[in-house]
């Protein structure tokens, strides 16, 4: 599956614990990555300082669905299901 350019669900909906330039502690779920441009494209795409977790994420129908709305819903649900108990 090809990533839907400008979707950005994976850059907003999920927790990223790896350091991100401008967000040294990573980012919590539901928070927009500081490296997302206004058009929802990653400013670090293809650059060596892009976190490995981001580079390693591959769009798949089971995580991204058929639409951007599906992706936000699915990734938010997966985030909630895998969050550590508080």
C-alpha positions, 0 to 999 in steps of 0.5 A: 500500500502507498502512503497517502501523502498529507494524511499524517495520521501516524505523525499525530495519532500515535505516541513517538518515544524517540527523540525528534528534532525540536521534540527531544522527548518524543511526542504524546498521542494526539499531538502534532509532530513539530516536523509536520509542515502545513501541508502535512508533509514531513520536513524530515522525510528522507533525511538522516535525522528522521527517527527510525520509528518513523522511517520504519512505519509502512502504510498498511490497510490494517493500520491506515484503512481506505481513507485518512479518517480511517487511519486516524480512527484505527491508529487512535484505537491501536494507541489506546489498546497498547498504551501502558496501564496508568 
